[in-house]
Amino acid sequence: MKNLSVLLVEDHRQLAQTVVEFLEQEGALVDYASDTTLARSLVQEHHYDILVLDVMLPGEDGYTFCEYLRKDLAVDTPVIFMTARDQLDDKLEGFARGGDDYIVKPFALPELVARVRALVRRERREVAPNMLKVDDLELDPARQEVRRQGQILKLSPTAFRILRILMRESPKVVSRDQLEQELWGDLVPDSDALRSHLYNLRKAVDKPFANALLETLPGVGFSIRPPRAASQ
């Protein structure tokens, strides 16, 4: 769970403190909100890998907040509902309102961690180390190899991680903040670190070949796209 960014929304402060401390011990970076007023601000300002959301909250409940994420913000970040409401109808409503998983209080903290990891792996399409392919560029996670037109490309470990993220999300654009968060969490080396890695990645992936795949959209982010998609 190293550098995994989590937003916990829970009004029971003692439970929240326990969950935050456990997740941070596992390497996660956790933001905390005791109500959805603060949570609304946080999700608009930051990218999270997953949300852990209580149902019974002061004011707006968790179901309504999740529906706001899905419908108003079009946020598809995985959501785990965390609640004492254990009836089937409660669970069905949670899924209907946009939740991805449901854990009933009281629960074992290792179970929560396992569910968080499973959902993030699924969201990132890392359930199995499948080959990633964009046009003539191939990335093999199992062998830690990258090939283009059959040629093995030499990449640094960080460049490999950047390429894997971009290919995993292709043809979507990945924002600078999201890329830095996934690579380094809140401990970004310096303002030029990502730029330097992308420069070296572009030299390896695009420079020796006729068609460029790595695209920079100023002020928006980065993407790996087939040439036709990049020109549209």
C-alpha positions in Angstrom: 0.0 0.0 0.0 3.0 2.3 -0.3 2.0 5.8 -1.4 -1.7 4.7 -1.9 -3.8 7.8 -1.3 -6.9 7.2 0.8 -9.8 9.5 1.9 -11.5 8.3 5.0 -14.9 9.9 5.8 -16.0 8.9 9.3 -17.6 10.9 12.1 -16.6 8.5 15.0 -13.2 10.1 15.8 -11.8 7.2 17.8 -12.5 4.7 15.1 -11.2 7.1 12.5 -7.9 7.6 14.4 -7.5 3.8 14.6 -8.2 3.3 10.9 -5.9 6.1 9.9 -3.0 4.9 12.0 -3.4 1.3 10.7 -3.5 2.4 7.1 -0.5 4.7 7.5 1.4 1.8 9.1 0.7 -0.1 5.9 2.2 2.7 3.9 -0.9 4.6 2.8 -1.3 8.3 2.7 -4.6 9.1 4.4 -6.7 12.3 4.4 -9.6 12.4 7.0 -12.9 14.1 7.0 -15.6 13.9 9.7 -18.4 15.0 7.4 -19.1 15.3 3.7 -18.8 19.1 3.7 -15.0 18.7 4.1 -15.0 15.6 2.0 -16.6 17.5 -0.9 -13.8 20.0 -0.8 -11.1 17.3 -0.6 -12.3 15.3 -3.6 -12.3 18.4 -5.7 -8.8 19.4 -4.8 -7.0 16.0 -4.7 -6.8 12.7 -6.5 -7.4 9.6 -4.3 -6.9 6.0 -5.2 -9.8 4.9 -2.9 -12.5 6.3 -0.6 -13.5 4.6 2.7 -16.9 6.1 3.5 -19.1 5.8 6.5 -22.9 5.6 5.8 -24.3 7.3 8.9 -22.8 10.8 8.9 -24.0 14.1 10.3 -26.0 16.0 7.6 -25.6 14.3 4.3 -25.2 10.5 4.5 -22.6 8.4 2.8 -25.0 7.1 0.1 -25.9 10.6 -1.0 -22.3 11.6 -1.0 -21.3 8.7 -3.1 -24.1 9.5 -5.6 -22.8 13.1 -5.7 -19.3 11.7 -6.6 -20.7 9.5 -9.4 -23.3 11.8 -10.9 -22.2 15.4 -10.3 -18.4 15.0 -10.3 -18.2 11.9 -12.6 -15.6 10.5 -10.2 -15.0 6.8 -10.7 -12.6 6.3 -7.7 -13.5 3.1 -5.9 -15.6 3.5 -2.8 -15.9 1.1 0.2 -18.8 1.7 2.5 -18.0 1.2 6.2 -21.1 0.9 8.4 -22.9 -0.9 11.1 -26.0 -1.3 8.8 -25.8 -5.0 7.9 -29.1 -5.7 6.3 -29.2 -6.9 2.7 -31.3 -3.9 1.6 -28.7 -1.6 3.0 -25.9 -3.3 1.0 -28.0 -3.3 -2.1 -28.7 0.4 -1.7 -25.0 1.1 -1.3 -24.1 -0.7 -4.5 -27.0 1.0 -6.3 -25.8 4.4 -5.2 -22.3 3.8 -6.6 -20.4 1.9 -4.0 -17.9 -0.9 -4.9 -17.6 -2.8 -1.7 -19.2 -2.9 1.8 -17.6 -3.8 5.1 -19.7 -4.1 8.3 -18.7 -2.8 11.7 -17.1 -4.1 13.7 -14.4 -5.4 11.4 -10.8 -6.5 11.5 -8.5 -3.9 10.2 -6.5 -6.4 8.1 -9.7 -7.2 6.3 -10.2 -3.5 5.4 -6.6 -3.3 4.1 -7.2 -6.5 2.0 -10.4 -5.0 0.5 -8.6 -1.7 -0.2 -5.8 -3.5 -2.0 -8.1 -5.7 -4.0 -10.2 -2.8 -5.2 -7.2 -0.6 -6.2 -5.6 -3.5 -8.1 -8.9 -4.0 -10.0 -9.2 -0.3 -10.7 -5.6 -0.2 -12.0 -6.1 -3.4 -13.9 -3.4 -5.1 -11.9 -5.3 -8.2 -10.9 -3.1 -10.2 -13.3 0.2 -9.0 -14.8 -1.3 -8.8 -18.3 0.7 -7.5 -21.3 -0.1 -3.9 -22.1 -0.1 -2.8 -25.7 -0.6 0.5 -27.4 0.0 0.5 -31.2 3.4 -1.1 -31.7 4.5 -0.5 -28.1 4.3 -3.5 -25.7 4.9 -3.6 -21.9 5.3 -6.9 -20.2 4.9 -6.5 -16.4 5.9 -10.1 -15.6 9.2 -9.8 -17.4 9.6 -6.0 -16.7 10.3 -5.5 -20.4 9.2 -2.9 -22.9 9.4 -3.4 -26.7 8.6 -1.3 -29.7 8.5 -2.8 -33.1 10.1 -5.8 -31.5 13.1 -3.9 -30.1 13.7 -4.0 -26.3 13.8 -0.4 -24.9 16.1 0.4 -21.9 14.2 2.3 -19.3 14.9 3.4 -15.7 12.7 1.8 -13.0 10.8 5.2 -12.7 10.4 5.6 -16.4 9.0 2.0 -16.5 6.4 2.9 -13.8 5.4 6.0 -15.6 5.0 4.2 -18.9 3.0 1.4 -17.2 0.6 4.0 -15.7 0.1 5.8 -19.0 -0.4 2.6 -21.0 -2.8 1.3 -18.3 -4.9 4.4 -18.6 -4.6 4.8 -22.4 -6.1 6.5 -24.3 -7.1 8.6 -21.3 -5.1 11.6 -20.2 -3.3 11.3 -16.8 -2.9 14.6 -14.9 0.5 15.6 -13.6 -0.9 15.5 -10.0 -2.2 12.0 -10.5 1.1 10.8 -12.0 3.2 12.3 -9.2 0.8 11.0 -6.5 1.0 7.4 -7.8 4.8 7.6 -8.2 5.8 9.3 -5.0 2.8 10.2 -2.9 3.3 13.5 -1.1 7.1 13.1 -1.3 7.8 14.5 -4.8 11.6 14.8 -5.2 11.5 18.3 -6.8 9.6 20.3 -9.4 11.7 19.0 -12.3 11.8 15.3 -11.4 8.8 14.3 -13.4 9.8 16.4 -16.4 13.3 14.7 -16.4 11.8 11.2 -16.3 9.3 12.1 -19.1 12.1 13.5 -21.2 14.1 10.3 -20.9 11.0 8.2 -21.5 10.2 10.1 -24.7 13.8 9.6 -25.9 13.5 5.9 -25.5 9.9 5.4 -26.7 9.5 7.9 -29.5 12.8 9.3 -30.7 14.1 6.3 -32.6 10.7 5.7 -34.3 8.6 7.4 -37.0 5.4 8.0 -35.0 5.3 9.6 -31.6 3.0 7.9 -29.0 3.8 10.0 -25.8 1.7 13.1 -25.9 1.9 16.1 -23.5 -1.2 18.3 -23.2 0.0 21.6 -21.6 -1.9 22.3 -18.4 -3.9 19.0 -18.7 -1.5 16.0 -18.4 0.1 13.2 -20.4 -1.0 10.2 -22.4 0.2 7.3 -24.5 -2.0 7.0 -27.6 -1.8 5.5 -31.1 -0.9 8.2 -33.7 -4.5 8.4 -35.1 -6.0 8.9 -31.6 -3.4 11.6 -30.8 -4.2 13.6 -33.9 -8.0 13.7 -33.4 
